[in-house]
């Protein structure tokens, strides 16, 4: 059985897709959230989750928390004389979730899709996979947290292309991600954030307001009392979700305090914090090379987005209605469970393909001609390591010898410039008409997807003869028909964006209007046309879409102006 897991910094949880919907799996205590905390008690017993958290209040030196931040590093945690890596600690949490899921589902759980922050690098992702293995889980996929949230919100569900911003304000961190769903592929375009901004700052603000109101600002307060005050402020802050006033109730210095703060007062004081949310949002849009107008949706996740003032601030500065219908504690796990259903191709749900990077280079063997003689055995990369996948790339090679009768295309994986040092995955042979060397051109196309399916197509341009094969690199092979169906979904990757109808149309219209236009108008069209042309040459879908939209907006505007000269 396959489950989705949100392996969080503070809390973790699991979800499953069954009976046509995603469902949160309660833990052994009947709760949704399992704290990501591990302790080793005096009897060398390992405690996980809520028990570890409780134990940790009294024995912080035997307790590890927030180890997710150290994933992929050499950091060691020493608990009661035992040493643990961050992977091992995460592994304990994952094992606990796996066991709870097995009890709840009455079935063995062997596989998982686990979420990670979008900014996790390769090492951190590998460490997360390792943690899964340590827990006895095969990690069939790693999913970015914002991508999972977007899926939970149904981005891509209707098959329409959408661009969205995922705004994640947690307890101590703020992450903004710009994503695009384009022709069933979900891609992260930009990530920005602030590691020192979160719900805790909003609690702190209320603490400061309380201290000022009660004239306790200058009084020395011991740590224990301060903790109580913090807790009281935290509770009060949450009241704003369904009330216009928040009351901080606390006994301090043998006196009972009960201070009310209105939403208005709080909002006024919170301006500085709210302003801090703006920068990462702007940066993410800038990095994705789009503007607010290009965004279709904005999705709020993370506990602190329950604060009404955060919601209204986002609305105010973006002009978009932020979405928050899914419980922010569970959206990542729900999205991961939906991805499980997609991976298993459950028919209730259409697949959203995630992107990943290709961890190695895929290429073929070629002969090198140095002018006087030819040297065989060289490696020609076709899909370079770290390319975002799914991807389709084509290389053209030529016959290397006079009177060559056929061309053998070896499919290789590896990084060596010598073909023999790389791993051979397969081979295809095509016949070519005999002639002088270099006369016949052969197009080799590799299409590679996140499920480790590699499609190889070889085409002799002069005769049109074509051969094709699909190499399955994953452990669990799928049927040939299924592999073909998956590849068909990626067929558009092979298409030149210039040939896509909407792009061709925009280009033709712009050229027509350019010819008709004069002076400044001509210049304006030329400028936008050049940008569009540039995007079509080597930019992403997102950039092409944005450039096309800008060009069309200009053309619309000009047409409207012309019409207004001759009112109806
Ligand atoms: P997370 O890291 O996503 O679990 O978010 C934790 C943060 O969400 C903490 O700072 C909480 O104070 C905050 N939070 C949770 N519930 C609410 C609420 N109802 N109103 C305001 N903040 C909340």
Boltz pocket constraint, residues with backbone or C-beta under 6 A from the ligand:
constraints:
  - pocket:
      binder: B
      contacts: [[A, 10], [A, 169], [A, 170], [A, 171], [A, 172], [A, 198], [A, 199], [A, 200], [A, 203], [A, 234], [A, 237], [A, 238], [A, 239], [A, 241], [A, 301], [A, 302], [A, 303], [A, 304], [A, 305], [A, 306], [A, 307], [A, 328], [A, 329]]
      max_distance: 6.0
